[in-house]
């Protein structure tokens, strides 16, 4: 719809556009698109329908899938392939002993998912989604209002883990662990420190990576609810009532779906809410840890931010230990309610007792007080929080490589020679293991061969600025030379469609002309269209995006009512550019293409798409792309006139968030700057195209004066 109807930046079709019927968008529904949500029309806002998502093709997934879709803004959610619910009646024949044939109609066969669909229709049905009961943590409790404003008719869908349905890295709290996972990772990290054999280190690293990708499936995570007065009921995913044991429910949080409802009597639903808020949750690592990179060179005593978020409903008190490679740290924010040990602050490790209330978040700031710059700009962060829960000692951990993220003040000659960049810290990027197609891409483009490519890659990224330009330099380990792509400014859109007369050969090898019918638009592509962002088709290029506008000035809403602001995918990038090499047959040289700017519609630049006003002029700037001895070098200058909001952040000395993607023509080492970072998650709208796996634009860079 965005590409076909709204690509020119106008809302000409908005009065006619009553609903968007979508084939698998996951947790992005389109309900956050401002112009759709705020449409003034007799039919109201644009409605969002899920046409066929096929996420819940087993009965245990139905309730949570439909509940999550409704929370993400879908007005109508399907979630299941019809053929997995029931088979249609079929006409058949029976051959009788006398040789005659009798026609019969075979009955409908229902499959195992059918009762779960029936339960969802009964227990969720047309009830409106109200809220997530716990918006700052777990478990997932989707609250639906009762019909006819009857609170005792309300339904709550309970699940411990959405990652099983929507992908490990595509939901909030994506790196949450079971307590057992956290303990295993902490032990493996200790083993890694003492391992000297490269094969052993690789084995340990692989084990850590595998552990980080685990979900709660098969885990011992549970929730216990008291229900001694039998004021509420619990149903399994098929709608069967579960009986409490000694007035208590003990339910697994392994991704299984449950329905919770009042017993129908006054006060029943209120008792249910109280039971959930007072429930006992065990087996889940209670504290979710994220970290933000340093904002200055080590010699300038930079700041490092660590956020601790209690994602469960009980208070925790524990000992926090933090170390950052060989750097020495000093904890700030002394007004917070914990004890600072000054003796430990003299070493490179700090330990503090910290108390976190249920669902409380604390942001801690550390200053680097001494240490040396790492030439690779890699500083291994180790955060361990050990705390008591009942009789157990639990643990939360974060191991992450941190960096100095700065944009240096320096005028750069854009010529492909990177010697003048050597004194600027580089952001290192790695591509580890396999690059997979996303579920969305496989759904949108089922005609493609998505055989998984594997490979490794490395790149380093540096940023600079002066009074005229923003500069970037990217060095990519790339053993294959790419010829380049078309000149998109001169692309002949008609070349992608069938002409009035086409030619083929018959069985005898004779040429045969084929005429397109009169008064029939030639919209069918005769060949695959080139798109400018390096992935369709694959070619070497760089994409860079800036996240600079505050939430209230974004083109789309950053959240929906009743949910946290990062449950649904967001358009967090405000400016985006593709840095392309033009093949010799198309004139050679390079091209900077503006893919996005504020008020410029998000589109995929297919041939014959009407242009918006912001596309009428080519992007300004200078770009050099070289390839030598297995290294691809991309150096560019983007004038401030192209990124005015970014320039305003410089004038105000406010940081800017930047994402960057390295595309490879062989598809073996596509990399994104925020990939795998604790502050980021998968987010399809952070870069083009929307059907590729991208990571949210959350890596902050500060201006070096």
Buried (B, 14 or more C-beta within 10 A) or exposed (E): BBBEBBBBBEEEEBEEBEBBEBBBBBBBBBBBBEBBBEBEEEEEBBBBBBEBBBBBBEBBBBBBBBBBBBBBBBBBBBBBBEEBBBBEEEEEEEEEEEEEEEEEEEEEEEBEBBBBBBBBEEBBEEBEBBBBBBBBBBBBBBBBBBEEEEEBBBBBBBBBBBBBBBBBBBBBBBBBBBBBBBBBBBEBBEBBEEBEEEEEBEBBBEBBEEBBEBBBBEBBBBBBBBBEEEBBBBBBBBBEEBEBEEEBBEBBBBBBBBBBBBBEEEBBBBBBBBBBEEBBBBBBBBBBBBBBBBBBBBEEBBBBBBBBBBBBBBBBEBBBBBBBBEBBBBBBEEEBEBEBEEEBBEEBBBBBBBBBEBBBBBEBBBBBEBBEEBEEBBBBBBBBBBBEBEEEEBBBBBBBBBBBBBBBBBEBEBEBEBEBBEEBBBBBBBBBEEBBBBBBBBBBEEEEEEEEBEBEBBBBBBBBBBEEBBBBBBBBBBBEEBEBBBBBEEBEEEEBBBEEEEEEEEEEEEEEEEEBEEEEEBEEEEEEBBBBBBBBEBBBBBBBBBBBBEEEEBBBBBBBEBBBEBBBBBBBBBBBBBBBBBBEEBEEBBBBBBBBBBEBBBBBBBBEBEEBEBBEEEBBBBBBBBBEEEBBBBBBBBBBEBBEBBBEBBEEEEBBBBBBBBBBBBBBBBBBBBBBBBBBBBBBBBBBBBBBBBBBBBBBBBBBE
